[in-house]
Amino acid sequence: MATAAKQGPAAPASYEAALQELEQLVARLESGDMPLEQLLSQYQRGAALLAFCRDRLEAVEGQVKLLDQGALKTWTPDTP
């Protein structure tokens, strides 16, 4: 059995890309057609995509709160 370290999938390019991939992944998981061996890795990818989306939404929510308070600042997304 090979134990080579492998890198996980790349981070999504945008919130929209992450959301689209997450929706496709959920559809595949719900279909029941995925081999058991792939379920865990796909679930982990889904969790990572969900965390990415939540982080982006929280960043935008923080910017909206600043705007609502009249503290206008330029928003730059955090990129890993």
C-alpha positions as CSV (number, residue, x, y, z in Angstrom):
1,M,0.0,0.0,0.0
2,A,1.4,3.4,-1.0
3,T,1.6,6.0,1.7
4,A,2.6,9.0,-0.5
5,A,1.5,12.3,0.9
6,K,-1.1,13.8,-1.4
7,Q,-2.3,17.4,-1.4
8,G,-6.0,18.1,-1.1
9,P,-8.0,19.8,-3.7
10,A,-7.2,23.5,-4.3
11,A,-9.2,26.2,-2.6
12,P,-12.1,27.4,-4.8
13,A,-11.6,30.5,-6.9
14,S,-14.6,32.3,-5.4
15,Y,-17.6,31.9,-3.2
16,E,-19.8,31.2,-6.2
17,A,-17.4,28.4,-7.4
18,A,-17.4,26.9,-3.9
19,L,-21.1,27.0,-3.7
20,Q,-21.6,25.4,-7.1
21,E,-19.1,22.6,-6.2
22,L,-20.8,22.0,-2.9
23,E,-24.2,21.8,-4.5
24,Q,-22.9,19.2,-7.0
25,L,-21.2,17.3,-4.2
26,V,-24.4,17.2,-2.1
27,A,-26.3,15.9,-5.1
28,R,-23.8,13.1,-5.6
29,L,-23.8,12.2,-1.9
30,E,-27.6,12.1,-1.8
31,S,-27.9,10.0,-4.9
32,G,-26.4,7.1,-3.1
33,D,-24.4,6.2,-6.2
34,M,-21.0,7.0,-4.7
35,P,-18.7,4.0,-3.7
36,L,-18.2,3.7,0.0
37,E,-14.5,4.4,-0.3
38,Q,-15.2,7.9,-1.7
39,L,-17.9,8.9,0.8
40,L,-15.5,10.0,3.5
41,S,-13.2,12.0,1.3
42,Q,-16.1,13.6,-0.5
43,Y,-17.7,14.5,2.9
44,Q,-14.4,16.0,4.0
45,R,-14.3,18.1,0.8
46,G,-17.9,19.2,1.4
47,A,-17.0,20.3,5.0
48,A,-14.0,22.3,3.6
49,L,-16.2,24.0,1.0
50,L,-18.8,24.8,3.6
51,A,-16.1,26.4,5.8
52,F,-14.8,28.4,2.9
53,C,-18.3,29.7,2.1
54,R,-19.0,30.6,5.8
55,D,-15.7,32.5,6.0
56,R,-16.5,34.5,2.9
57,L,-20.0,35.3,4.2
58,E,-18.7,36.3,7.5
59,A,-16.2,38.7,5.9
60,V,-18.9,40.3,3.8
61,E,-21.2,40.5,6.8
62,G,-18.4,42.3,8.7
63,Q,-18.0,44.8,5.9
64,V,-21.8,45.4,5.7
65,K,-21.8,46.1,9.5
66,L,-19.0,48.6,9.0
67,L,-20.9,50.3,6.2
68,D,-24.0,50.4,8.3
69,Q,-22.0,52.2,11.0
70,G,-20.7,54.8,8.6
71,A,-17.2,53.6,8.8
72,L,-16.5,53.2,5.0
73,K,-13.4,51.1,4.4
74,T,-12.2,49.3,1.3
75,W,-12.9,45.6,1.5
76,T,-10.2,43.1,0.5
77,P,-11.0,39.4,0.8
78,D,-8.7,37.3,2.9
79,T,-6.9,35.0,0.5
80,P,-4.9,32.1,1.9
